[in-house]
């Protein structure tokens, strides 16, 4: 979230249910000088409406990607971009990638993901 803010993405908000990780995130933001500029909220990602989000960054296990893909397809606008760290969305074709190994990230443009899903390219939509 701090890096997203540094790259100019506003607002920069993170969602976390684990109170320890929430505390750690807020502490790290404070220590880096970003207290009050970024937010970490104790909310369930599955219950948050993402329809007004245009940049989504996720660091989640592979087992969570298929249901998350369905949620993102249902809620995000066509202009949104999704960046996945560590593990790609298995049935989506990335617009770009950066890094390698544990430092690799995959970027997906929702308009392209939807286009591929409609045409049957790149597997199922989720």
C-alpha positions as CSV (number, residue, x, y, z in Angstrom):
1,X,0.0,0.0,0.0
2,X,2.9,2.3,0.8
3,X,4.5,1.6,-2.5
4,X,1.2,2.2,-4.3
5,X,1.1,5.6,-2.6
6,X,4.7,6.3,-3.6
7,X,3.7,5.5,-7.2
8,X,0.9,8.1,-7.1
9,X,-2.1,5.9,-6.6
10,X,-4.7,7.6,-4.4
11,X,-6.4,6.6,-2.2
12,X,-4.0,3.9,-1.0
13,X,-6.0,1.5,1.2
14,X,-5.3,-1.9,2.4
15,X,-7.7,-4.5,3.8
16,X,-6.7,-7.0,6.5
17,X,-8.6,-9.1,9.0
18,X,-5.7,-10.4,11.0
19,X,-5.2,-7.8,13.8
20,X,-1.4,-8.5,14.1
21,X,-0.9,-7.9,10.4
22,X,-3.1,-4.8,10.5
23,X,-1.0,-3.5,13.4
24,X,2.3,-4.3,11.6
25,X,1.1,-2.6,8.4
26,X,0.2,0.5,10.3
27,X,3.5,0.5,12.2
28,X,5.5,0.1,9.0
29,X,3.6,2.9,7.3
30,X,4.2,5.1,10.3
31,X,7.9,4.2,10.4
32,X,8.3,5.0,6.7
33,X,6.7,8.4,7.2
34,X,3.3,7.6,5.6
35,X,1.0,7.7,8.6
36,X,-2.2,9.5,7.6
37,X,-1.4,9.2,3.9
38,X,-2.2,5.5,3.6
39,X,-4.9,3.5,5.3
40,X,-5.2,-0.1,6.5
41,X,-8.7,-1.1,7.4
42,X,-9.9,-4.1,9.3
43,X,-12.3,-5.3,6.7
44,X,-13.1,-8.6,5.0
45,X,-12.0,-8.4,1.4
46,X,-14.9,-10.7,0.4
47,X,-17.4,-8.2,1.8
48,X,-15.8,-5.0,0.5
49,X,-17.4,-3.5,-2.7
50,X,-14.6,-2.9,-5.1
51,X,-16.6,-1.3,-7.9
52,X,-14.9,2.1,-7.4
53,X,-11.4,0.7,-7.4
54,X,-9.1,1.2,-10.4
55,X,-5.9,-0.2,-9.0
56,X,-6.0,-3.5,-7.0
57,X,-2.9,-5.1,-5.6
58,X,-3.2,-8.6,-4.1
59,X,-0.8,-10.9,-2.3
60,X,-2.8,-14.0,-1.7
61,X,-2.3,-17.8,-1.9
62,X,-3.1,-19.6,-5.2
63,X,-6.1,-21.3,-3.7
64,X,-7.8,-18.0,-3.2
65,X,-7.2,-16.7,-6.8
66,X,-10.2,-18.4,-8.5
67,X,-12.9,-17.0,-6.2
68,X,-11.1,-13.7,-6.1
69,X,-11.1,-13.6,-9.9
70,X,-14.8,-14.1,-9.9
71,X,-15.3,-11.2,-7.5
72,X,-13.0,-8.9,-9.4
73,X,-14.7,-9.7,-12.7
74,X,-18.1,-8.9,-11.1
75,X,-17.1,-5.7,-9.4
76,X,-14.2,-3.9,-11.0
77,X,-14.7,-1.4,-13.9
78,X,-13.1,-2.1,-17.3
79,X,-10.5,0.6,-16.7
80,X,-9.2,-1.2,-13.6
81,X,-5.8,-2.9,-13.3
82,X,-5.0,-5.8,-11.0
83,X,-1.5,-6.6,-9.9
84,X,-0.8,-9.9,-8.3
85,X,2.3,-10.6,-6.3
86,X,3.9,-14.0,-5.8
87,X,1.2,-16.0,-7.6
88,X,-0.6,-15.2,-10.9
89,X,-4.2,-15.6,-11.6
90,X,-4.1,-19.1,-13.3
91,X,-6.7,-18.4,-16.0
92,X,-5.9,-14.8,-16.8
93,X,-3.3,-13.6,-19.3
94,X,-1.2,-10.8,-17.9
95,X,-0.8,-7.5,-19.7
96,X,2.7,-7.4,-18.3
97,X,5.0,-9.0,-15.7
98,X,8.0,-7.8,-13.8
99,X,10.6,-9.5,-11.7
100,X,11.1,-13.2,-11.2
101,X,10.7,-15.9,-8.5
102,X,9.2,-14.6,-5.2
103,X,9.6,-11.0,-6.5
104,X,7.5,-11.5,-9.6
105,X,4.3,-9.6,-10.2
106,X,1.7,-9.9,-12.9
107,X,-0.5,-7.0,-14.1
108,X,-3.9,-7.5,-15.6
109,X,-6.1,-5.0,-17.4
110,X,-9.7,-5.8,-16.7
111,X,-10.9,-4.8,-20.1
112,X,-8.5,-7.4,-21.7
113,X,-9.3,-10.1,-19.1
114,X,-13.0,-9.7,-19.9
115,X,-12.3,-9.7,-23.7
116,X,-10.3,-12.9,-23.4
117,X,-13.1,-14.5,-21.2
118,X,-15.8,-13.6,-23.8
119,X,-13.7,-15.0,-26.7
120,X,-12.6,-18.1,-24.8
121,X,-8.9,-17.1,-25.0
122,X,-6.8,-17.9,-21.9
123,X,-9.2,-20.4,-20.3
124,X,-12.2,-19.7,-18.1
125,X,-12.9,-16.3,-16.7
126,X,-12.1,-17.4,-13.1
